[in-house]
Amino acid sequence: MASWYESLVEEARLAALTLLDRAEDLASPTLRLGITGLSRSGKTVFTTALIHALMRGGRLPVFEAMHEGRIARAVLEPQPDDAVPRFAYETHLDTLVSERRWPDSTKRISELRLAIDYAPARGGRRTLTLDIVDYPGEWLLDLPLLNQSFADFSANSLRLAREPARHALAAPFLAALGGSDPFAPADETEARRLAGLFTDYLAACRAEEVSMSLLPPGRFLMPGDLEGSPALTFAPLDLPEGAEIPAGSLAAMMERRFDAYKERVVRPFFRDHFARLDRQIVLIDVLAALNAGPAALADLEAALDGILAAFRTGRSSWLASLFSHRIDKVLFAATKADHLHHTSHDRLEAILRRLVERALARATDAGAVIDVVAIAAVRATREASVTRGRMELPAIIGVPEAGQYEADAFDGLAEAAVFPGDLPDHPAALFDPGRGGFRGLTNADGGDFRFLRFRPPLVERNAEGIPLPMPHIRLDRALQFLLGDRLK
């Protein structure tokens, strides 16, 4: 546990950063928007689409400031944090439009600043500076580690590893752990062996067919320039409850590295980035969890509960806001709504609302505004009806990526019509163990359409070669929730 003194020092640092942010806000009103999500949720695509929509407009009827013509322009400006990589907006947009390929996923924090010139509803002209902070959702799941000892971390991690849905995936690591003495002399070879097997287990849990979400430490699966460092070379150990860890032992080595991970990786992220956010959107691939089954759904629910517990949510007084940021709005977004017919979109939102039910209650009590939405930031399909026998079935049509299922099934060029299946009317059925949960988005023959990946849509360019607005599903609703009140 962090000491009282360490907590006081951390809060003082945060207060100093907040004062600097507020001073800048007086000169130019600024909103820091965090964009995050767990693996394969579409963070890069969403961030690119959001920036493009603000700069180029499009059909955004729910986004009032844009729909009413009150946004004069949105332009990119140099980002404020010189040590943070810039979000590669232009590269990602070109990947989507020119190559019709989805950009690579988020593996590190990045940032981009937009200046939005707009006319308030009562007249005049103002500028809102929007700082977009894009970061992996797995990093959020590390924040609870700040209040855990190595013994706590070990107990929690091994409890998860031994659950029925994970036990087979964790078997090699658990077998190695069973033959290792935590109180034996520290051994670098043994530490690296256990850390490698533990990382392999986490990677296996993240595979699309399993789709587990609760996988701290987050940097083990996206180490970046920390790969191979001692701070990422530790693993949970089977420690007797209440036992003292002998100096010079393997457990002492692992404990020291766990503490280094918290202090050199997790705490700087919390202090320098996360704790300074004003608004937040969390992107979630609910369909992947649905297709993987009840265990993946339960794991996602626990992960989302942990994510929102990490947020400093709620409204604060004007004086308190000078010294402490509070996230006053959080949007949970179920992505890839274009994989379903629109008749299932409300059901997808209902499932997501059920997943964040506990977290919603806690954040609402703190004064924060929370909402859920089903979106596709870039819509890759369109809807149609197809005839099967005497039945008319609602379908989605798009260009599947090449090489899926059988080698010659799709060439990446031709369109295909797919019946995506229906989500259940009542989400409670998905969370009832007695009913076995939902078995996936399948047809009567057992064909799995959730894993049919479509290429991005064809987007035309104007005379200057600038891509025209991209099709979407409810991106305007997300923009209105996150920015609408600041553009009135």
Residue pairs with C-beta under 8 A, 6 or more apart in sequence:
1 147
1 148
1 149
2 10
2 146
2 147
10 267
10 271
13 271
14 271
14 275
14 276
14 324
14 325
15 323
15 324
17 271
17 272
17 275
17 276
18 276
18 321
18 322
18 323
18 324
18 325
19 322
19 323
21 30
21 32
21 276
21 325
22 321
22 322
24 30
24 80
28 127
28 129
29 126
29 127
29 128
29 129
29 486
30 128
30 129
30 130
30 131
31 128
31 129
31 130
31 131
31 278
31 279
31 483
31 486
32 131
32 133
32 276
32 277
32 278
32 279
32 325
33 130
33 131
33 132
33 133
33 277
33 278
33 279
33 280
33 281
33 482
33 483
34 133
34 135
34 274
34 277
34 279
34 280
34 281
34 327
35 43
35 46
35 47
35 50
35 132
35 133
35 134
35 135
35 280
35 281
35 283
36 43
36 134
36 135
36 136
36 137
36 139
36 140
36 280
36 281
36 282
36 283
37 43
37 46
37 137
37 282
37 283
37 284
37 285
37 335
38 137
38 138
38 213
38 283
38 284
38 285
38 300
38 303
39 105
39 137
39 138
39 206
39 213
39 221
39 285
40 105
40 208
40 285
40 288
41 137
41 283
41 284
41 285
41 335
42 283
42 285
42 335
42 336
42 377
43 105
43 106
43 134
43 136
43 137
43 283
44 92
44 103
44 104
44 105
44 106
44 134
45 92
45 96
45 102
45 103
45 377
45 378
46 281
46 283
46 333
46 335
46 375
46 377
47 87
47 89
47 92
47 112
47 132
47 134
48 89
48 92
48 93
48 96
48 103
48 377
48 378
49 377
49 378
49 470
49 472
49 475
50 132
50 377
50 475
50 478
50 479
51 76
51 87
51 89
51 112
51 114
51 132
52 89
52 93
52 467
52 469
52 470
53 60
53 63
53 66
53 469
53 470
53 472
53 475
53 476
53 479
54 66
54 71
54 74
54 114
54 116
54 130
54 479
55 73
55 74
55 75
55 76
55 114
56 466
56 467
56 468
56 469
57 66
57 71
57 469
58 468
58 469
58 470
58 472
59 469
59 476
60 66
60 67
60 475
60 476
60 479
61 67
61 476
62 474
62 476
62 477
62 479
62 480
63 476
63 477
63 479
63 480
63 483
63 484
64 70
64 480
64 484
64 487
65 71
65 118
65 483
65 484
65 487
65 488
66 476
66 479
67 476
68 121
70 118
70 119
70 120
70 121
70 487
71 116
71 117
71 118
71 487
72 117
72 118
72 119
72 125
73 116
73 117
74 114
74 115
74 116
74 117
74 130
75 114
75 115
75 117
76 89
76 112
76 113
76 114
77 113
77 114
77 115
77 129
78 113
79 86
79 111
79 112
79 113
79 131
80 111
80 113
80 131
81 111
84 109
84 110
84 111
84 273
85 108
85 109
85 110
85 111
86 110
86 111
86 112
87 110
87 111
87 112
87 132
87 134
88 110
89 112
91 103
92 103
93 467
95 101
95 102
95 103
96 102
96 103
96 378
96 456
96 459
96 470
97 456
97 459
97 461
97 467
97 470
100 399
100 455
100 456
100 457
100 458
101 455
101 456
102 456
106 134
106 135
106 136
107 136
107 222
107 224
108 135
108 136
108 222
108 224
109 133
109 134
109 135
109 136
109 139
109 269
109 273
110 133
110 134
110 135
111 131
111 132
111 133
111 134
112 131
112 132
112 134
113 129
113 130
113 131
113 132
114 129
114 130
114 132
115 127
115 128
115 129
115 130
116 127
116 128
116 129
116 130
116 487
117 125
117 126
117 127
118 125
118 126
118 127
118 128
118 487
119 125
119 126
120 126
120 487
120 488
121 488
128 483
128 486
128 487
130 483
133 273
133 277
135 269
135 273
135 274
136 218
136 222
137 282
137 283
137 307
138 215
138 216
138 218
138 219
138 221
138 222
139 218
139 219
139 266
139 269
139 274
140 218
140 274
140 306
140 307
140 310
141 214
141 215
141 216
141 218
141 303
141 306
141 307
142 216
142 217
142 218
142 219
142 265
142 266
142 269
143 266
143 270
143 274
143 310
144 216
144 306
144 309
144 310
145 153
145 216
145 217
145 261
145 262
145 266
146 262
146 266
146 267
146 270
148 156
150 245
150 251
150 254
150 255
150 258
150 259
151 239
153 236
153 258
154 236
154 237
154 238
154 239
155 236
155 239
157 216
157 236
158 174
158 177
158 236
158 238
160 166
160 214
161 167
161 170
161 173
161 174
161 201
161 236
162 170
162 174
163 295
164 295
165 210
165 212
165 295
165 296
165 299
166 201
166 205
166 212
167 174
169 201
169 204
169 205
169 210
170 201
172 197
172 200
172 201
173 194
173 197
173 198
173 200
173 201
173 235
176 193
176 194
176 197
177 194
177 235
177 236
177 237
177 238
178 238
180 190
180 194
180 237
180 250
181 250
182 237
182 238
182 239
182 245
182 249
182 250
182 251
182 254
183 245
183 246
183 249
183 250
183 251
184 190
184 249
184 250
185 248
185 249
185 250
186 248
186 249
186 250
186 252
186 253
187 250
190 250
191 233
191 234
191 235
191 250
191 253
191 254
191 257
192 233
194 235
194 237
195 232
195 233
195 234
195 235
197 235
198 220
198 235
198 236
199 220
199 221
202 215
202 220
202 221
203 221
204 210
205 212
205 215
206 212
206 215
206 221
208 288
208 292
208 451
209 292
210 292
210 296
211 285
211 288
211 289
211 291
211 292
211 296
211 300
212 292
212 295
212 296
212 299
213 289
213 296
213 299
213 300
213 302
213 303
213 304
214 299
214 302
214 303
214 306
215 221
217 232
217 261
219 226
219 232
219 261
219 265
220 232
223 229
223 232
226 232
226 265
230 257
230 260
231 257
231 260
231 261
231 264
231 265
232 261
233 257
234 253
234 254
234 257
234 258
234 261
235 254
237 250
237 251
237 254
239 245
239 251
245 251
245 252
245 255
246 252
274 310
275 312
275 325
276 325
277 325
277 327
278 325
278 326
278 327
278 328
279 327
279 328
279 329
279 330
279 482
279 483
280 311
280 327
280 329
280 330
280 331
281 330
281 331
281 332
281 333
281 478
281 482
282 304
282 307
282 308
282 330
282 331
282 332
282 333
283 333
283 335
284 300
284 304
284 332
284 333
284 334
284 335
284 352
284 355
285 334
285 335
285 336
286 300
286 334
286 335
286 348
286 351
286 352
286 355
287 334
287 336
287 339
287 340
287 348
287 441
287 450
288 296
288 450
289 296
289 297
289 299
289 300
290 296
290 297
290 351
290 423
290 430
290 438
290 440
290 441
290 450
291 440
291 441
291 448
291 450
291 451
292 440
293 437
293 438
293 439
293 440
294 430
294 431
294 433
294 436
294 437
294 438
297 355
297 430
297 431
297 437
297 438
298 431
300 355
301 355
301 356
301 358
301 431
304 332
304 355
304 356
304 359
305 356
305 358
305 359
307 359
308 330
308 356
308 359
308 360
308 362
308 363
309 359
309 362
311 327
311 330
311 363
311 368
312 324
312 325
312 326
312 327
313 326
313 327
313 328
313 330
313 363
313 366
313 367
313 368
314 326
314 327
314 328
314 363
314 366
314 367
314 368
315 326
315 328
315 367
315 368
316 324
316 326
326 368
327 368
328 367
328 368
328 369
329 368
329 369
329 370
329 371
329 481
329 482
330 363
330 368
330 369
330 370
330 371
331 370
331 371
331 372
331 373
331 478
331 481
331 482
332 352
332 356
332 370
332 371
332 372
332 373
333 372
333 373
333 374
333 375
333 478
334 348
334 349
334 351
334 352
334 372
334 373
334 374
334 375
335 375
335 376
335 377
336 376
337 345
337 348
337 374
337 375
337 376
337 473
337 474
338 376
338 379
338 380
338 381
338 396
338 398
338 454
338 473
339 381
339 396
339 420
339 441
339 449
339 450
339 452
339 454
340 348
340 396
340 420
340 423
341 383
341 394
341 395
341 396
341 420
341 422
342 383
343 394
343 422
344 420
344 422
344 423
345 374
345 473
346 374
347 422
347 423
347 424
347 425
347 427
348 374
348 423
349 372
349 373
349 374
350 426
350 427
351 423
351 427
351 430
352 372
352 374
353 360
353 372
353 427
354 427
354 428
354 430
354 431
356 370
356 372
359 370
360 370
363 370
364 370
371 481
373 474
373 477
373 478
373 481
374 473
374 474
375 472
375 473
375 474
375 475
375 477
375 478
376 472
376 473
376 474
376 475
377 472
377 475
378 456
378 457
378 470
378 471
378 472
379 457
379 470
379 471
379 472
379 473
380 398
380 399
380 454
380 455
380 456
380 457
381 396
381 397
381 398
381 454
382 396
382 397
382 398
383 394
383 395
383 396
383 397
384 395
384 396
384 397
384 417
385 392
385 393
385 394
385 395
386 392
386 393
386 395
386 417
386 419
387 393
388 419
393 419
394 419
395 417
395 418
395 419
395 420
396 417
396 418
396 420
397 415
397 416
397 417
397 418
398 415
398 416
398 418
398 454
398 455
398 457
399 412
399 413
399 414
399 415
399 416
399 454
399 455
400 409
400 410
400 412
400 416
400 452
400 453
400 454
400 455
401 410
401 412
401 453
401 454
401 455
402 410
402 411
402 412
402 413
403 410
403 412
404 410
404 451
404 452
404 453
410 416
412 455
416 452
418 449
418 452
419 443
419 449
420 441
420 449
421 441
421 442
421 443
421 449
423 441
424 430
424 438
429 435
429 438
430 437
430 438
431 437
440 448
440 450
441 448
441 449
441 450
442 448
442 449
443 449
457 470
457 471
459 467
459 468
459 470
460 467
460 468
461 467
461 468
462 468
